[in-house]
Amino acid sequence: MNDDSLSFFMDWLDRYLNFEHNPKKGIFWLDTMDFFSDRLGHPERAYRCLHVAGSKGKGSMSMMAACILEEAGYKVGVYTSPHITDFRERVTRPGSFFPDHVYEDSARELIAAVDATDDDELPGGRRPTWFELVTLFAMLCFRRAGMDWVVWEVGLGGRLDSTNIVRPDCCLIGPIEKEHTEFLGDTLEAIAGEKAGIIKKGVPVVAAAQQTESVRDVFRAKAAECGSPIIFSDVEARTEVTGYGQAEPKLGADPGMGVCISSALFSRPLRTNIRLLGRFQADNAALVALALKTVLPELDEGVIEQGLGKAVLPGRFEIVSPVSGFPHIPQMVLDGAHTPRSVSLTMETFSRLYGGKELPPAGIATGTGRHGRPVLLFASAADKDVEDIAPLFTDCFASVFLTRPGETKACDMGRLENAFRAAGIDYTANADYLHIIGNALGEADRLAVPLLVTGSFYLVAEVKKYLSDLQRLAAGTDNL
């Protein structure tokens, strides 16, 4: 999709309500999706699919599943959100975009169908939302590109999410946390009920370990109601992290993570090295492997191992090395974690690779060759639980920089600063995110230490754009 076509399509989409930028209640229903799907000839039925829900890990699981299916020789599409730097990240193949004509022709098909529809034709007279239109666009792209399989990541919740018109071969449900409580409910059980809404009649379900038995019961009850077999990955499989690439992780190297997954569903234990790091990613890998083996029982274990090892996703513990323009930063980690649990898991992995509270003060290298304490760049949207997140960073960083996550998300800087102050963390704060991004990169470069960027996918996107702009500016200067 060339820049002009993408710009035109994005401008057209921006005429419609974008929940990601302007959350509102009472805008979720499936009638509009059903209406336009029918008008477009049901593009979502042109391929087999998996449907992935959960509070965290949906994107990682979706990409893992897509990579396994592609390794098995299928043509595979994957639908995830949000995108980090390129809109096409939402509608793609594992590791590569579709040819421009797929996006352009699908956009024209969608625009023609929607613009030709009067509001009084729509169910309840309700205009489609931005996310509904993007989902329809994805369905058209995947049909036009001739996909065999598509992996659909739920956007929000499940029961009324725009993806929930698909007819999956298997439903995958990750761990449930308290999130988006104003829309999904204020208890784990209520949120689980919304996620369970993706379960379809007779369709197998593979679910992750959950915080409480009552959450499992929600999924069991819905599966029973639908006559759908259900298994839980922590019961059906045993998962072990066998190492991080080397006995002593080295800065500047992509460590990978060894994983062993054992289950009666497999002819032998799976042993693979995955690039999505963290103990929770090993659990995600086990869930995905069980789901694919459930749907495709003849799938070779070697194919599963190879597919899991190929999965990568922007902004999910993404390791950047070298960092363009900052040659002394050994590695930068970009992670969109934004809940207490996800940030805790990010910190667990980051500390494993780069050290944590046991490190000496900044600038003092140890005998192992590791550098001093790293630098943190953190931003948070106004609705995040910063009071519980801030203490996770105590005594871990040489310098901490706080800002807002770009232009589109509201941020309460006063509350953010209070949370870090209460946690006993010295920080530098500035609502000018471009200024603070530059400061954080400069400090990590000056100290020659790793930089962790976390708290928001929007912050990750802004850091990537900042570095890209610097690179373009440098290239332009060189050509003078």
Secondary structure, 3 states (H helix, E strand, C coil): CCHHHHHHHHHHHCCCCCCCCCCCCCCCCCHHHHHHHHHCCCHHHCCEEEEEECCCCHHHHHHHHHHHHHHCCCCEEEECCCCCCCHHHHEEECCECCCHHHHHHHHHHHHHHHHCCCHHHCHHHCCCCHHHHHHHHHHHHHHHCCCCEEEEECCCCCCCCHHHHCCCCEEEECCCCCCCHHHHCCCHHHHHHHHHHHCCCCCCEEECCCCCHHHHHHHHHHHHHHCCCEEEHHHHEEEEEEECCCCCCCCCCCCCEEEEEEECCCCCCEEEEECCCCHHHHHHHHHHHHHHHHHCCCCCHHHHHHHHHHCCCCCCCEEECCCCCCCCCCCEEEECCCCHHHHHHHHHHHHHHHCCCCCCCCCCCCCCCCCCCCEEEEECCCCCCHHHHHHHHCCCCCEEEEECCCCCCCCCHHHHHHHHHHCCCCCEECCCHHHHHHHHHHHHHHHCCCEEEECCHHHHHHHHHHHHHHHHHHHHHHCC
